[in-house]
Amino acid sequence: AVVSTQSTGYITQKIRKDFMDIEGILELPLKVDVNVWNYEHLRQFCNQLNELCVMLQPVCSAETCSQMTATASWIFLCAVHKEPKECCAIDYIRHTLDGAASILNSNKYFPSRVNIKDSSVGKLPSTCRRVYRIFSHAYFHHKDIYDDFEGRTMLCHRFDRWVKKFDLITQDLLIVPLEDGSDNNSDNSDGDGYATLINNSVIEAPRSKDAASTEEEEEGHYATVSEKTEPPVISTKDTSQNDDDEDVDDDDDSDEEDETTIRE
């Protein structure tokens, strides 16, 4: 059986052999726990995304990208602070990768790489959602760098296929268009829990499945507005406070969706 750190070596070997063989890289080996497999893949994605971060640094700065955005309507708040706040895009990317490393290397959440605690499995989807925003920002704001990186790694294609294969992110959150027949739609949403425009009105956002399972009683925090000539009507729900974000420095076990805000 391929287990624990052996899974890391196995994944790395498959990538080196043929990084284009996405299905082969993602295929779950016999006798390997699926949660361990996903944990090791997420570690691998974060490791490789450090290269993209380095590539972005010369062109993505506080001056050029003062907010972390993908499409034009939404701003992502950085989840690693005690209270979520805006960061420039490159700081958001650094903080997200550092935060993911803190979680994945945490003895509290992942004391073993052979067996993943059931209570820690929910950390994987929330981390995936935040990490995916790095791809989306690069695609929509630094397309030449994204194309260069993607052409050499196929990392976004692999990430997209992985989260779909193992049901880690819902389809509506995947907004980077891919050339593999995927039906990702950048006009729909670009973050967890985003709402869809219906009859030019503001609606509450649908909850993702893992968030709904942990907070069945809580209402959605996100809303969207249509592009109308009159001032937008924004939901009266408070989108400035974060009741369900994770703080990697906090000892709280909660792991729900992080906050986003509407660009006005």
C-alpha positions, 0 to 999 in steps of 0.5 A: 500500500502507498501511505503517508509520506510514501503518497507524497513521493508517489504523487511527485513521481507521477507528476515528474513522469508526465504532468499532463497525465492528470487522471493518472496523477489523481487516481487513488491507489488501492488501500490508500485512505481518500482523506490522506490522499487528498491531504497529500495532494493539497500539500503538493498544490500549495508547494507548487503554487509558491512558484506562481507566487514568485512569478507574480511578485514583480508585477503584482504589488500593492500599487498594481493590485491593491485588492484581492479580486478575480472578476470585477464585482467581488473583493476577498477579505484575508482570512488569516488575521484576527478579523478578516480584512482587505490585503493587496493581492500579493499579500493575500496570496502569501498569507493564504499559502502561509495559512495553508501551510500552518493548517496542513502542518498543524499537530492539532489538526493533522497529527498523523499523515497516515490517518486523518481525523474526521474532525479535521477533514473539513479543513481541506475544502475551506483551504481549497476554496482560498487556494483556488483564488490564487489561480483566479486572480492570476488568470483574470489579472496576470494572464500572461504569467498564468499561461506561462505557469499553467503551460509548464505545470497544468496545475490549475487544470489538475486542481480543477479536476481534483476538487471535482473528482473528490467533491471538494469544491462545488462547480459554481465556485470554479470560475477559471475557464479551461480548455478541456471541456469544463463548464466553468463559468466566470460570469457566475461567481468567483468565491465561496457562497456567491449568489447568482443574479436573479431578476436584477435583485439581491439574493442570499447566497447558497451555502456550500455543502460542507459549510451547510453541514456544520452550520445548518442553522446559520443564514448566508452572509453573501449577496450580489447586486445587478448592474443597474443605473440606479444605486445598487440595493445591498442586502441588509445582512452585515457583510463586514463581520466574520462569524465563520472564518478560520483564524490559523492562530486561533484555537477555535475548531470552527471551519466555515466559509470566509468572508467576501464583500461587494465592490461598490 
